[in-house]
Amino acid sequence: MFLTQIDGPFELLAKARRFIFPLPLIGTFLYSLIACPFCIGMQAGWITYLIYAPHLTWSPWELIVWSFAGGTSNLLLETWLSKTYERKI
């Protein structure tokens, strides 16, 4: 919710959205990826695992666990933030 709505400093995110989202195939895919809190959390989870884990000991099972942990934590955080944000309005 917030990544698709906030403009960021100096409107950098808004400018990136205006440039990327109108593209026929890439824009639709990236919008659906950013609009889904579980999807963006999964991406953050596996990227964090690849950065955090030593490169010679990568495990596919740990990669899956980190992906789902990132997705679940981001989904819970997004739900909590959206309910908190709704109460203030």
C-alpha positions, -999 to 999 in steps of 0.1 A, spaced: 0 0 0 26 25 10 51 19 -18 24 25 -44 13 57 -27 43 76 -12 63 99 -34 96 96 -15 122 123 -10 124 148 -40 95 127 -55 120 101 -67 95 72 -63 68 92 -81 91 99 -110 102 62 -112 65 51 -112 56 76 -139 85 63 -160 82 25 -154 45 18 -149 34 29 -184 57 4 -201 36 -25 -216 50 -56 -199 75 -44 -173 52 -18 -158 23 -42 -152 46 -68 -136 63 -43 -113 31 -27 -102 16 -61 -93 49 -70 -75 49 -37 -55 12 -37 -48 13 -71 -30 29 -69 4 36 -106 6 54 -106 -28 77 -77 -20 84 -93 14 94 -126 -2 118 -107 -26 133 -89 4 136 -122 22 156 -141 -4 178 -111 -12 186 -107 25 195 -144 27 218 -142 -3 235 -112 13 236 -126 48 246 -162 42 282 -172 34 284 -179 -4 297 -214 -2 270 -226 22 238 -216 4 210 -240 11 178 -241 -10 157 -249 21 171 -219 40 164 -197 10 128 -209 10 125 -203 48 140 -168 45 117 -160 16 85 -170 35 97 -154 67 102 -121 48 69 -124 31 50 -132 63 67 -105 83 60 -79 56 24 -90 53 19 -86 91 37 -53 92 16 -40 63 -16 -51 79 -7 -35 112 3 -2 95 -28 -1 74 -50 -6 104 -30 21 124 -33 45 94 -70 39 91 -76 48 127 -59 82 123 -81 92 94 
